[in-house]
């Protein structure tokens, strides 16, 4: 089998590519390189520079590499940007996905893995979010991920494509320093960035109905996330696998923002207290996954803890700072 991985040179994508190749899978990467770095990838992995919105390119790529399955990671992913530019997010995340799925069906590809997000749930008032928790996204990014799931399932049913949708929770860490997140959009690198600039970490809201007043989240090591993709690919590779599967990818354990910031201080050696700013609109007090379905259906369970996430991310950050 050969798997096309869109967005494979990105932060998550590079981890998925490495995990899949180490598991013996053949892969080819499509990435527009807007944030992807080809040097992250093994030298023997073909990398095609281009967009999944380009239908003719997709058709050539699927044919030339005899692709039998697709792992679709590429997407616009910043919540604030999605609020400011909703049309762009719908055009690329939903319209681009439609273009990809059309090419997949025409090429006779029968396996499709979709990178989704816990953002599809919105702000549910539950202790653990299960896959049956109602979806009510609160921003255009989450809306496009939910619409993407609908589209993937509908195309799968219409054309006999086995599909898996993985709903990621909060991803952090790095398998190796050179694979660390180069963006400053997620909480761990955001805190690193402020400390590097000799500024105190920021916490948005400390009056939530949680034990310490700050939001509680489920953090997943990117290495574990990559292994979840390997498990999903193995399921899709099984000829007896039919229909669709949607699962949460998280640890099932909550960590408050204040606890995380404190841990970052311990790891970095900069323990200055955080500054508390007003709440951000749309932040749920608690968002923690139930990971039971992934364990049952994919035989996958997260192994790495939050300290390992922060320590590995810090090594990557230090490498980046030179």
ROVO-233262 format. One line per 3 residues: their letters; for each residue z, y, x of N, C-alpha, C. Coordinates in steps of 0.001 Angstrom, whole numbers, always signed. Each point is the difference from the previous one (the first is absolute). Layout:
a = Z Y X Z Y X Z Y X  ...
! end
This chain:
xxx = +0 -1198 +831 +0 +1198 -831 +0 +1251 +869  -574 +1050 -529 +37 +1308 +648 +524 +1016 -1006  +987 +785 +419 +627 +1003 -857 -409 +1405 +440
xxx = -461 +795 -935 -223 +1422 +234 +1315 +712 -300  +485 +797 +960 +1230 +767 -187 -355 +1483 +34  +68 +646 -1146 -253 +1434 -41 +1256 +739 +453
xxx = -192 +1063 +774 +1160 +717 +529 +737 -773 +1067  -687 -919 +655 +651 -907 +945 +429 +614 +1308  -429 +1237 +290 +426 +653 +1238 +1177 +934 -228
xxx = +512 +55 -1219 +1139 +850 -311 +1317 -631 +398  +1084 +689 -324 +1344 -477 +357 +280 -1370 -600  -81 -116 -1311 +220 -1305 -632 -1152 -942 +324
xxx = -1219 +517 -45 -1174 -834 +218 +10 -719 +1336  +385 +691 +1067 +14 -630 +1325 +1002 -1145 +49  +1130 +170 -674 +972 -1094 -63 -552 -1190 -782
xxx = -701 +278 -1083 -577 -1078 -801 -1082 -726 +797  -848 +754 +689 -1056 -620 +816 +608 -916 +1052  +1009 +477 +710 +619 -819 +1048 +639 -1259 -587
xxx = +694 +158 -1121 +646 -1166 -609 -1028 -1019 -471  -1086 +474 -588 -1010 -922 -505 -752 -692 +1132  -330 +725 +1060 -718 -638 +1105 +894 -1010 +709
xxx = +1284 +313 +123 +925 -956 +610 +165 -1240 -861  -225 +155 -1307 +66 -1154 -911 -1305 -782 -28  -979 +425 +815 -1259 -725 +102 -1100 +475 -922
xxx = +197 +1135 -664 -1022 +507 -909 -1023 +854 +754  -1276 -104 -393 -1035 +890 +522 -27 +1263 -841  -45 +1157 +669 +15 +1252 -743 -1035 +963 +557
xxx = -449 +902 -861 -809 +1143 +395 +606 +1211 -679  +61 +1112 +716 +679 +1200 -493 -1009 +1073 -387  +228 +610 -1154 -725 +1199 -409 +1012 +1129 -93
xxx = -242 +1096 +719 +949 +1112 +20 -773 +1289 +260  +329 +1058 -748 -698 +1266 +245 +603 +761 +1172  +1080 -539 +573 +656 +531 +1204 +565 +1405 -195
xxx = +236 +386 -1245 +643 +1288 -250 +1441 -16 +492  +640 -1151 -72 +1338 -164 +574 +112 -1300 +781  -1006 -841 -71 +17 -1268 +703 -295 +161 +1484
xxx = +534 -939 +788 -161 +20 +1457 -507 -1372 +438  -1284 -133 +347 -545 -1315 +372 +729 -673 +1154  +596 +801 +899 +699 -575 +1151 +1206 -836 -410
xxx = +467 +160 -1244 +1112 -819 -485 -403 -1465 -189  -1297 -254 -95 -475 -1316 -426 -358 -894 +1178  +68 -1312 -201 -465 -924 +1048 -1456 +284 +358
xxx = -337 -171 +1272 -1335 +374 +494 -1116 -791 -659  +296 -1215 -469 -1060 -841 -553 -190 +190 -1507  +691 +958 -601 -160 +249 -1434 -1087 +1056 -219
xxx = -1062 -332 -732 -1042 +999 -263 +544 +1137 -850  -311 +1235 +391 +432 +1187 -740 -1238 +801 -380  -198 +207 -1289 -1120 +780 -512 +547 +1330 -488
xxx = -561 +1082 +515 +427 +1330 -417 -765 +397 -1259  +728 +204 -1090 -648 +363 -1251 +986 -36 -1144  -488 +366 -1170 +853 +138 -1168 -266 -1093 -1025
xxx = +1066 -409 -698 -168 -972 -1080 -609 +647 -1240  -265 +1283 +52 -728 +665 -1087 -1511 -135 +180  -435 -519 +1144 -1421 -112 +342 -509 -1371 -435
xxx = -598 -78 -1183 -468 -1262 -557 -1000 -727 +875  -1076 +653 +472 -971 -692 +854 +632 -552 +1273  +914 +753 +622 +686 -497 +1195 +815 -1247 -332
xxx = +707 +19 -1112 +796 -1152 -403 -870 -1229 -182  -1134 +157 -639 -875 -1150 -253 -521 -587 +1306  -389 +867 +943 -462 -492 +1300 +1126 -707 +739
xxx = +1183 +587 -24 +1135 -553 +724 +407 -1358 -553  +69 -118 -1302 +377 -1266 -619 -1006 -1094 +333  -1280 +365 +32 -1041 -989 +285 -42 -362 +1482
xxx = +4 +1013 +885 -155 -251 +1430 +1145 -822 +583  +1194 +173 -551 +1159 -716 +533 +400 -1196 -867  -830 -310 -999 +272 -1137 -885 +1442 +20 -510
xxx = +400 +1158 -518 +1372 +203 -450 +296 -869 -1220  +1148 -670 +30 +398 -852 -1124 +1256 +505 -714  +659 +1013 +573 +1173 +575 -637 +212 +1426 +478
xxx = +643 +813 -827 +233 +1409 +335 +1482 +310 -130  +527 +725 +1005 +1353 +566 -59 -185 +1514 -26  +282 +611 -1135 -288 +1426 -177 +1264 +826 +198
xxx = +105 +606 +1200 +1143 +834 +350 -325 +1487 -37  -1244 +358 +193 -373 +1407 +123 +234 +747 -1307  +581 +1194 +108 +242 +835 -1179 +608 +1317 +445
xxx = -64 +979 -879 +799 +1210 +149 +1414 -325 -446  +1022 +461 +777 +1337 -550 -222 +1120 +1034 -45  -287 +1281 +17 +1067 +993 +41 +268 +569 -1389
xxx = +1240 -154 -456 +354 +405 -1356 -255 +1484 -221  +496 +857 +904 -148 +1443 -192 -1470 +401 -37  -804 -596 +873 -1433 +304 +4 -646 -442 -1304
xxx = +463 -1128 -543 -583 -476 -1258 +285 +958 -1150  +1158 +650 +43 +331 +990 -1030 -895 +1225 +150  -273 +396 +1227 -827 +1183 +251 -1487 -277 -174
xxx = -424 -1252 +252 -1436 -342 -39 -218 -1293 -799  +322 +3 -1267 -102 -1241 -781 -1422 -542 -103  -987 +865 -99 -1383 -473 -124 -405 -787 +1237
xxx = +389 +500 +1170 -317 -732 +1232 +632 -1384 -14  +1235 -89 -460 +686 -1286 -17 -645 -971 -983  -363 +477 -1176 -668 -889 -942 -1388 -387 +497
xxx = -718 +954 +588 -1349 -308 +493 +40 -1055 +1088  +926 +126 +963 +20 -921 +1128 +772 -1286 -303  +1189 +127 -583 +823 -1191 -216 -499 -870 -1142
xxx = -561 +625 -1031 -496 -783 -1138 -1523 -138 +63  -699 +1125 +177 -1462 -62 +86 -470 -811 +1188  +650 +194 +1158 -371 -779 +1182 +291 -1475 -178
xxx = +1123 -306 -635 +323 -1402 -284 -1051 -626 -907  -477 +753 -983 -1051 -515 -892 -1262 -321 +787  -349 +877 +937 -1174 -250 +841 +179 -1272 +820
xxx = +1179 -165 +567 +285 -1194 +802 -45 -1258 -856  +634 +27 -1156 +30 -1185 -866 -1389 -363 -513  -837 +985 -224 -1371 -270 -427 -761 -729 +1105
xxx = +165 +469 +1244 -674 -651 +1131 +545 -1411 +215  +1305 -165 -181 +631 -1316 +148 -580 -999 -1000  -124 +415 -1245 -547 -894 -1025 -1455 -349 +294
xxx = -786 +982 +410 -1416 -242 +300 -160 -962 +1177  +931 +64 +952 -81 -858 +1185 +574 -1391 -245  +591 -212 -1164 +576 -1304 -302 +1318 -273 +700
xxx = +680 +1053 +443 +1322 -156 +626 +1006 -370 -1093  +837 -994 +264 +857 -554 -1050 +1487 +233 +211  +367 +815 +1013 +1416 +230 +291 +220 +1474 +304
xxx = +1031 +581 -606 +223 +1438 +164 +1496 +287 -20  +489 +654 +1070 +1404 +409 +95 +51 +1528 -40  +812 +537 -902 +82 +1443 -210 +1364 +529 +427
xxx = -37 +1039 +817 +1214 +689 +430 +435 +973 -1088  +1070 -351 -713 +531 +877 -1035 +1323 +593 +482  +797 +518 -917 +1178 +762 +387 +1066 -45 -1077
xxx = +1253 +120 +420 +1096 +133 -951 -107 +1292 -787  -874 +914 +422 -209 +1245 -742 -527 -255 -1408  -523 -1200 -265 -485 -302 -1357 +1139 -10 -1008
xxx = +1239 -226 +478 +1134 -106 -924 +547 +1357 -432  -234 +1022 +797 +574 +1295 -321 +1477 +53 +317  +816 +347 -974 +1448 +157 +203 +787 -868 -972
xxx = -92 -1317 +108 +707 -863 -951 +1508 +17 +231  +753 -34 -1063 +1459 +2 +85 +507 -1449 -56  -237 -736 +1084 +407 -1401 +80 +570 -266 +1382
xxx = +862 -1011 +107 +597 -344 +1293 -1031 -614 +941  -801 -920 -507 -1072 -629 +768 -1293 +85 -791  -1053 +418 +674 -1311 +114 -634 -712 -1337 +107
xxx = -297 -612 -1126 -789 -1230 -19 -1437 +343 -362  -861 -986 +155 -1413 +223 -324 -215 +250 -1490  +959 -338 -833 -119 +262 -1437 +621 +1331 -409
xxx = +600 +732 +954 +498 +1345 -293 -1180 +868 -430  +111 +744 -1097 -1132 +809 -462 -479 +988 +1065  -1299 +135 +91 -605 +928 +954 -181 +1368 -661
xxx = +539 +1034 +646 -118 +1361 -524 -62 +959 +1179  -1105 +9 +754 -87 +841 +1195 +178 +1479 -323  +576 +734 +963 +334 +1407 -237 -849 +946 +841
xxx = -1019 -511 +678 -893 +855 +779 -1378 -652 +57  -1029 +795 +331 -1357 -558 +28 -179 -1159 +971  +707 +18 +1133 -113 -1139 +917 +404 -1287 -697
xxx = +1164 -10 -632 +443 -1195 -704 -936 -386 -1129  -547 +1003 -685 -956 -281 -1075 -1235 -708 +539  -492 +447 +1165 -1214 -630 +546 +275 -1426 +451
xxx = +1210 -271 +467 +325 -1368 +395 +102 -915 -1225  +573 +508 -1082 +82 -804 -1213 -1392 -232 -581  -819 +1041 -43 -1375 -159 -473 -765 -960 +900
xxx = +289 +46 +1307 -645 -928 +923 +356 -1444 -296  +1256 -255 -314 +405 -1363 -380 -760 -458 -1235  -78 +869 -994 -727 -364 -1235 -1450 -364 +322
xxx = -617 +819 +846 -1405 -207 +337 -193 -1301 +777  +888 -265 +949 -88 -1234 +791 +107 -1226 -906  +971 +24 -902 +182 -1154 -888 -1200 -169 -941
xxx = -500 +1098 -536 -1125 -83 -930 -1249 -536 +697  -276 +493 +1210 -1170 -480 +742 +179 -1459 +403  +1234 -351 +352 +260 -1391 +337 -260 -929 -1160
xxx = +470 +387 -1177 -207 -829 -1189 -1475 -74 -368  -706 +1122 +148 -1410 +39 -392 -897 -815 +925  +379 -97 +1279 -899 -617 +980 +613 -1197 +726
xxx = +1116 -521 -485 +595 -1178 +621 +558 +247 +1381  +547 +1194 +223 +580 +351 +1299 +1511 -186 -80  +560 -819 +885 +1453 -150 +77 +580 +1253 +646
xxx = +1044 +581 -601 +521 +1272 +482 +1516 -41 +186  +451 +791 +964 +1433 +222 +215 +205 +1498 +182  +990 +563 -688 +400 +1389 +179 +1415 +21 +565
xxx = +179 +645 +1148 +1302 +94 +649 +555 +1407 -202  +1127 +86 -671 +644 +1291 -238 +1016 +269 +1108  -429 +797 +990 +869 +317 +1125 +1133 +919 -444
xxx = +1180 -224 +585 +1059 +989 -102 -69 +877 +1267  +1072 +440 +577 -39 +1014 +1063 -172 -659 +1367  -1135 +242 +631 -368 -688 +1240 +467 +809 +1213
xxx = +562 -692 +994 +469 +665 +1215 -80 -984 +1163  +215 +518 +1211 +63 -848 +1182 -1347 -214 +668  +5 -813 +1047 -1217 -329 +739 +199 -1332 +714
xxx = -1053 -805 +41 +57 -1273 +728 -16 +225 +1501  -598 +1117 +426 -55 +382 +1409 -95 +1524 +41  +490 +652 +1051 -8 +1464 +33 -1368 +623 -236
xxx = -1038 -635 +529 -1343 +574 -155 -540 -109 -1413  +669 -749 -864 -436 -148 -1383 +791 +884 -962  +882 +825 +531 +875 +803 -853 -792 +1004 -826
xxx = +610 +419 -1092 -590 +981 -909 -197 +1322 +733  -1225 +522 -12 -285 +1274 +673 +91 +1183 -952  +158 -259 -1292 +135 +1079 -974 +1442 +439 -132
xxx = +205 +1159 -613 +1347 +513 -246 +129 +240 -1498  -180 -1086 -755 +32 +95 -1453 +1120 -847 -606  +408 -1058 +705 +1065 -870 -491 +1334 +429 +614
xxx = +1103 -418 -620 +1300 +560 +352 +396 -237 +1442  -250 -1174 +558 +453 -271 +1371 -691 +919 +1001  -1350 +59 +51 -614 +944 +943 +275 +1463 -346
xxx = +242 +308 -1280 +353 +1381 -352 +1314 +407 +649  +988 -894 -19 +1282 +307 +647 -187 +69 +1515  -743 -937 +571 -283 +51 +1432 -607 +1345 +387
xxx = -957 +456 -798 -708 +1238 +298 +964 +1185 +12  +893 +48 -970 +942 +1119 -55 +966 -46 +1189  +475 -1168 +348 +899 -96 +1142 -704 +416 +1294
xxx = -1265 -403 +131 -771 +359 +1192 -178 +1512 +98  -106 +655 -1163 -136 +1461 -21 +1355 +707 -8  +1060 -763 +291 +1358 +539 +55 +439 +591 -1340
xxx = -374 -698 -1057 +386 +414 -1344 +770 -1136 -671  +870 +356 -932 +787 -998 -707 -873 -762 -996  +293 -1280 -240 -717 -741 -1047 +233 +653 -1363
xxx = -941 -229 -902 +106 +547 -1351 +176 -1131 -1000  +897 +207 -946 +186 -911 -1120 -286 +769 -1275  -877 -536 -825 -373 +681 -1238 +861 -513 -1149
xxx = +1073 +723 -265 +882 -350 -1107 +1133 -911 +419  +1228 +416 -281 +1168 -829 +305 +915 -99 -1214  -596 +184 -1182 +782 -52 -1242 -546 -1033 -978
xxx = -618 -1041 +531 -518 -1077 -843 +1135 -944 -389  -164 -754 -1080 +1040 -960 -413 -40 -1285 +830  +247 +164 +1310 +21 -1108 +955 +1306 +98 +793
xxx = +380 -1038 +734 +1293 +14 +690 +247 +1217 +880  -1031 +476 +740 +225 +1180 +841 -777 +1226 -474  -596 -95 -1181 -698 +1149 -571 -1443 +155 +420
xxx = -472 -815 +964 -1401 +98 +432 -799 -1183 -535  -1295 +163 -36 -876 -1035 -558 +141 -1315 +771  -135 -1089 -718 +67 -1338 +589 -1397 -615 -47
xxx = -422 -551 +1138 -1344 -558 +103 +32 -1377 +664  -1081 -727 -187 -204 -1322 +593 -990 +168 +1151  +460 -246 +1230 -854 +170 +1185 -439 -1370 +519
xxx = -1284 -94 +314 -592 -1254 +456 -636 +216 +1376  +311 -877 +949 -591 +95 +1337 -1490 -313 -93  -809 +802 +685 -1449 -178 -68 -419 -1378 +515
xxx = +778 -599 +893 -291 -1361 +462 +138 -995 -1140  +1071 +139 -785 +173 -866 -1169 -1106 +239 -1016  -368 +1252 -177 -1091 +325 -930 -1290 -682 +424
xxx = -298 +33 +1296 -1212 -647 +500 +36 -1499 -257  +1167 -619 +182 +123 -1431 -265 -163 -307 -1483  +384 +934 -859 -241 -188 -1432 -1493 -58 -291
xxx = -787 +781 +739 -1454 -63 -169 -551 -1348 +446  +532 -521 +1095 -432 -1326 +456 +304 -1041 -1072  +1196 +82 -592 +366 -949 -1046 -921 +136 -1208
xxx = -358 +1248 -350 -890 +216 -1143 -1405 -515 +291  -458 +204 +1229 -1326 -491 +393 -42 -1526 -54  +1073 -635 +425 +45 -1465 -67 -70 -475 -1450
xxx = +681 +704 -871 -65 -362 -1422 -1428 +155 -522  -633 +1105 +351 -1367 +230 -464 -981 -1003 +608  +294 -475 +1201 -895 -960 +666 +68 -1386 -620
xxx = +1046 -253 -756 +150 -1282 -679 -995 -56 -1160  -882 -937 +34 -1045 -92 -1025 +569 -181 -1405  +1219 -508 -60 +595 -194 -1322 +583 +1295 -569
xxx = +89 +1051 +857 +551 +1277 -465 -1000 +696 -904  +420 +307 -1189 -858 +690 -960 +757 +1180 -596  -753 +870 -662 +631 +1091 -725 +581 +1046 +919
xxx = +1081 +667 -463 +547 +1110 +762 +1503 -163 +183  +510 +667 +1022 +1427 +18 +280 +368 +1406 +437  +1096 +528 -544 +513 +1312 +395 +1466 -167 +387
xxx = +360 +423 +1228 +1367 -210 +475 +523 +1228 +742  +1305 +192 -98 +697 +1005 +796 +149 -495 +1436  -113 +943 +945 +260 -311 +1397 +1111 +932 +488
xxx = +1208 -544 +1 +1170 +751 +431 +1069 -970 +479  +1153 +542 +392 +1098 -840 +474 +978 -334 -1109  -25 +768 -1091 +958 -231 -1068 +1370 +568 +304
xxx = +82 +902 +970 +1262 +621 +388 -182 +1515 +56  +958 +723 -553 -87 +1448 -23 +718 +650 +1172  -596 +1059 +530 +597 +815 +1062 -139 +1451 -428
xxx = +1089 +742 +41 -79 +1400 -418 -654 +844 +1086  -537 +1130 -398 -615 +910 +960 +1034 +449 +1030  +1226 +281 -440 +1028 +425 +956 +317 -1123 +988
xxx = +85 -1227 -480 +240 -1127 +898 -1121 -140 +1018  -1233 +171 -447 -1141 -116 +908 +22 +1106 +1044  +271 +1228 -423 +50 +1122 +946 +1117 -212 +1019
xxx = +1139 -510 -436 +1098 -299 +913 -411 -1053 +1025  -700 -1034 -456 -465 -1051 +905 -1009 +558 +999  -890 +866 -454 -965 +622 +918 +739 +797 +1067
xxx = +1068 +686 -382 +795 +735 +974 +618 -921 +1039  +511 -1143 -449 +593 -958 +934 -1042 -520 +996  -1173 -330 -497 -1051 -569 +855 -553 +1046 +965
xxx = -201 +1219 -475 -602 +1050 +820 +1008 +686 +912  +1300 -127 -334 +1025 +689 +768 +226 +1432 -458  -713 +441 -1036 +151 +1357 -536 +667 -117 -1367
xxx = +1292 +227 -43 +772 -256 -1216 +347 +1277 -768  -754 +1048 +207 +293 +1247 -726 -80 -257 -1512  +820 +668 -791 +4 -232 -1447 -1280 +499 -661
xxx = -356 -658 -1091 -1208 +383 -732 +250 +1249 -845  -1071 +727 -253 +12 +1131 -918 -427 -504 -1371  +732 +359 -1033 -336 -432 -1351 -802 +1087 -697
xxx = -1210 -336 -403 -872 +898 -758 -18 -435 -1464  -572 +821 -880 -75 -393 -1416 -828 -1270 -198  +223 -648 -1119 -778 -1191 -357 -1491 +304 -19
xxx = -792 -1014 +254 -1447 +82 -182 -349 -568 -1371  -956 +609 -693 -387 -533 -1312 -516 -1433 +107  +428 -850 -929 -538 -1353 -86 +712 -1034 +833
xxx = +992 +383 +794 +727 -979 +803 +970 -788 -884  -156 -1302 -25 +900 -849 -768 +1317 -161 +753  +1135 -54 -699 +1275 -220 +689 +20 -1307 +790
xxx = -625 -1041 -545 +40 -1310 +632 -1326 -712 -225  -541 -599 +1041 -1222 -795 -120 +86 -1165 +976  +468 -1125 -499 +209 -1193 +821 -718 -1172 -651
xxx = -710 -764 +795 -832 -1087 -511 +798 -1267 -266  -418 -721 -996 +306 -1426 -61 -1109 -711 +766  +382 -767 +1006 -990 -704 +824 -95 -1478 -352
xxx = +563 -379 -1142 +59 -1421 -364 -1381 -594 -244  -887 +753 -645 -1318 -550 -319 -818 -244 +1265  +73 +910 +963 -722 -203 +1270 +506 -1245 +720
xxx = +1312 -223 -37 +558 -1201 +633 -509 -1259 -678  -87 +60 -1316 -417 -1185 -750 -1501 -244 +94  -800 +1045 -157 -1455 -166 -73 -692 +4 +1364
xxx = +566 +718 +952 -639 +113 +1317 +779 -712 +1097  +1178 -509 -327 +867 -605 +1004 +262 +987 +1137  +269 +1241 -373 +218 +1090 +960 +1298 +714 -312
xxx = +759 +285 +1039 +1218 +788 -116 +114 +888 +1233  +387 +1248 -188 +177 +912 +1127 +1103 -506 +925  -202 +166 +1301 +952 -503 +996 +721 +1117 +752
xxx = -625 +1159 +127 +501 +1054 +887 +767 +1066 -780  +1048 +530 +631 +873 +953 -653 -341 +1441 +311  +768 +910 -592 -284 +1424 +127 +218 +492 +1429
xxx = +1046 -486 +680 +202 +429 +1389 -1199 -385 +867  -554 -1191 -212 -1182 -401 +767 -1193 +893 -308  -114 +439 -1246 -1068 +941 -350 +148 +1300 +773
xxx = +1196 +560 -24 +230 +1293 +640 -139 -109 +1517  +568 -1041 +591 -87 -152 +1455 -1446 -162 +458  -780 -801 -716 -1401 -203 +404 -813 +1273 -216
xxx = +273 +717 -1078 -704 +1263 -249 +361 +1043 +1057  +1250 +14 +422 +445 +956 +1021 -687 -267 +1338  -161 -1277 +361 -731 -319 +1240 -1443 +494 -88
xxx = -621 -172 -1161 -1362 +511 -174 -56 +1512 +73  +992 +662 -593 +45 +1466 +20 +155 +510 +1445  +851 -646 +764 +205 +411 +1394 -1273 -185 +817
xxx = -721 -1094 -249 -1278 -219 +689 -975 +1120 -342  -39 +384 -1246 -913 +1051 -456 +350 +1340 +634  +1310 +259 +182 +407 +1269 +579 -237 +50 +1503
x = -274 -1167 +602 -294 -41 +1432 +1260 +88 +844
! end
